[in-house]
Amino acid sequence: MNLVFFDIECANVTKNAAKICAFGYVICDERFNIIKKEDILINPRGKFRLTDRKGDKGIVLPYSYEDFKNYPLFTEVYPYIKSLLEDENNLVFGHSTINDVKYLNLETKRFNLPSFRFRFSDSQLLYMSYKTDFTRQFGLEYIAGALGVEFTPHRAADDAYATMKIVEAMCKARGCGCEELKKDLQMTDGRINDYVIRPPVCNGEKRYHEALRKAKEERAKKRTEYFNYISRKRPARGGLFNGKIFTFSTAIENNLELAKSLADLIYNKGGRYSHRVAQSHYYVTESDDGSQRGNEARKNNLTVTDVTGLKELLNGTAR
């Protein structure tokens, strides 16, 4: 069984097209001894308009763009790439592989070619599971830097090599092979077949997102309960803060008991509550609030205070 690590660079990517200009790969044995490393350069038959994965930052590929018109079209290299990725004796890996598989899918459709059909793993997802950190997507350069792997970013074959070194480092740390690593980190391979792509998944990631979903639901439930609570309240007549409107940071709103107790104080002093910063006079937060709501409060020149300051203000003891 051999391991195949691949990476793709595109001249430009849109929603419906990905004009591939480089397919880089590394073939190695199960002990990570390199058998072959190659950059297959491709005439993208289109202009170079380069952005990062998010579509905003411009990137520079380490190639001479003028030379690409002399390289073969995707249709000419497609048979070799297809045989490489579909060989049942190869385990296929990439980094954020789902993007590269989408590019292959778009190119096969563009040139009316049969769909690719292979399974694939993802070093990015494996690393996130390895670190038990699903709060961010770790870029190839970040991980390679952390592991001391030197390579030329965006040279497809070098990106494939860096991907290999990342997987090798995790396998060595766990004292296992690639298949054991995937099993240990509870990864299920992704798959492409008949132009349909199923992304790879890890149980740890699924649990993380399920926990996020439940936490979001719980916050929404608390916010609903809080706004139902204040909708039934009426400001005391003639209170010291009659006509004044207060708003809280999201963190305080999510602390249901605290939010209710502060709302009681506000309404007992004639004030009212609104979640709309633009309508308010006071903004209450417990931290150095860099949130959108906090920034809006400062922009609108609201009086910003913490919980202690609010209580002193309402009780008339503020200095």
N, C-alpha and C positions, 0 to 999 in steps of 0.2 A: 504494500500500500504506500503510495506517494502522497505528499502534501502539495497542494497548489495554492499559492497566494497571488492574488491579482489586484490590479488597480487600473482605473480608467481616467483619462483626462479628456475633456471636451473643448472644442473650439467655442461653442456657445450652447447654452441650454435654455429652452423655453418649456412651457407647459406641455407642448405636444411634440417637441423635438429635442434630441440630444446628439449633436454632431461630434462623434467620437474622433479624436485625433491621435490618441495613444492608448494602447493596451499593453501594460507592463505585467510581467509575471515572474515568479520564482517557483521552480519545482525542486523539492528536496525530499529526502527519505524521512522516515519516522524519527530519526535521530537528528534531524535538521541539518544534514549534510547536503549542501546545495548541488543539485544535478545540472540545473540550467537556469540562467537569469537572462531575460531578454525584454527589450522594448520593441513592440511592433508599432511603427508609426504609420498613420493612416491619413489619406487625403480626406478632410472632413466635408469637402465640397460645400463650403460655406465660409463666411467671414469669422474672424476671431473676435468675440465679444465676451471677455472673461470676467467672471464674478466668483465669489466663494459659494459654499453650499447654501448660504442663506440668500444669495442673489444680490448682495450689496457691495462688498469690498472687491475692488479689482485685484486680480492675481496675475502674476507673470510666470509663464511656463518656461522652463530652462531649455527651450528649443528655438531654432531659427524658423519663424513662422513662414518665411518665403519658401522654405524647402518643402513644405507639406504638399504643395501642388504636384511634386514629383513622386509622392508615395502612392501606393495602391489604394483603391477605394475599399470601403468596409466590405463590400460584396466579395472582394478577392481574398481577404483574410478571414472572413466569416467561417469557412469550413474548418480551418485549423483551430480557431478559438473555440468553436463549437465542440470539436473532438476533444480538445484539452479539458474543457469544463464538464463535459458529459461522460468522460471516461469513468467507469464505475470503480476503477482502481485508484482514483484520485479523491482525496478529501479537499474540498474547496473552501478557502477562507478569503475574506477581504476585511477592510476597515470601514465601518458604516456601509456595509456591503449592499444594503437595500438600495442605495442611490445608484451604485454602479450596475446593479441588475436592472434597475429601471432604465438606465441609459442603453443597455443592450436590448431591452424590450422595444424601446422607441426606435432604435436603428433597424431592427428586424422588420418592424412595421413600415418604416420609411422606405425600405428597399424591397418590400413584399417578400421577405424571407421567412422560412419556417421558424417557429418559436424555439428558443432555447429550452432545454429540459435538464435541470440539475439541482442538487441540494447544495446549500452553502451555509457557512457559519460566519460569525462576525466578531473580530477581535475587540472592537469597541464594547460590545455588549458583554463579552467574556471578561474584559477588564473591569467594567462597572460591577459585574457580579463578583469578581475576584476581590475588589476593594470594598464590596458591599456599600457602594455609593451610587445611587441612581438620581442624585439631585442635579446632575449635569451630564452632558455628553462630552467625553474626553477626546480631544483631537489627537490625530496621529503624532503631530510634532510635540505636543505636551507629554504624551506617554513615552515617546522615544527619548525625549530630553530627560525624563525622570529615570529612565533605564540606562542612559548613557549610550544610546544608539545613534551613530552619526549617519546621515543620509542627505540627499538633495531633495527637498520638498517639491512635490508636483512633477518630478520625473517619475513616470508611472512605474518603471521597474524598481526604482529606489523606494518608492512608497510601498510596493509589494514586499520588498526586502525588509523594511522597517516593520511591516505587519507581521512578517515571519518571526522577527526577533522578539516582538512583543509576546507572541504566543509561546515561543521557545522559553522566554524568561518565566512565564507563568507555569509552564510545564515543569521546568527545573525546580522552581520554588515548591511545587506540590509533589515533585518526585513521580511524575506520571507522564503518559503520552497524551496526544491530542484527544483521542476518543475518551480517555479516562477524565481528562480535564473538563470536557463538555458535560460528561455524566456527573462529575463532582459538582459542577456549577449549575447543574440542572438546566442545561440549554437544549432546546429543540431546534434542529436546523430549519432554515427557511427553504423555500422551494419555488422554482418557476416551471410552469408547464402550460402549454397552450395559451401563452401570453398572460397568464394569471400568476401573480406573485404573492406568495405567502411569506411574511417576514419571519426571521428567527425570533424566538422568545426564550426568556429565562424565567424560572419560577420566582426568583428573587425580585425581578422587575415587575412581574405581575402582582406580587404581594405589595410592593411599594406603591404602585398606582392604585391598587384597591384600597390601601390605607389612606392615600390622598383623597380618593373619591368619598370615602366614609367621613373623613375629617371635613371635607367641603360640605357634605350633606348636614353634618352636625352644626357647622357654623351657620349655614342657611337656616336651619331649624331654630337656633338660638336668636338669630337676627329677627326672624318672623315673630318669635315670642316676645322679643323686646319691643318691636314696633307695635304689636298688638297691645302691649302693656301701656306704652305712652299714648296710644290713640284714645285710651279711655280716661286719660288724666286732663285736668283743667288747671290753668295757673291760678294761684291765690290772688284775689283782688287786692289791689293796693300794695302788693309786695314790692320790696326794694328793687327787684329786677324785672318789674312789669315791662313787657314789650321787648325784653332782651332775649336773644335766641342763642342757644348753645349747641355745639356739635362735638362728638367724641371721635377719637381715632378708631380705626377698625378693631384694633386690639382690645380697646375698652368695650366697644360694642359686643365683641365676642365673649367678654367676661360678663355673663348675664347678671349675676347677683350684684356685681359692682356697678354695672350700668344702671340697673334698676334703682339701687340705693342713691346714686348720684342724681338720677332723674327725679326722685322723690324730693331731694333737697332743692333742686332747681325749680320745680313746680310749686313747692311750698313757699318759695321766695318770689313767686310771680313770673318766673321765667318759663321758657318753652324749649323744647328740643326739636332739632331738625338734622337730618343726615346730609342736608345740602349746605355745603360750606358757604356758597355765595349768599345765602339768606342769613347767615349767622354773624354774631358779634364776638363770640368766644369759642376757642378751640382747645379741647382738653386732650392731652396725650401723656403717656407715661415714659416716653423715650425720646431720643434724638430722632424725630420722625422725618424720614426722607421719602415718605410715601406720597403718592399723587395728592391725597387729601391734605396731608401736612404742608406740602409745597403750595397748594392752592390757598390754604389758610394764611400762610405768610405773604403770599402775593397780594391777597385781599386785605392785608393789614389787620387781621383779627387779633384780639388779645389771646396769646398762647400761654397756657398754664398747665401744670400737672394736677393730679388729684388732690394733693395736699393744698396747693394754691387755690384750687376751686373751692374747697371746703372753707378755707380762710376767707375767701372773697364773699361767699354766700353768708357766712356767719358774721361778716363785718369786722374780721380781725386781721385782714390783709394789711401789710405794711406798704 
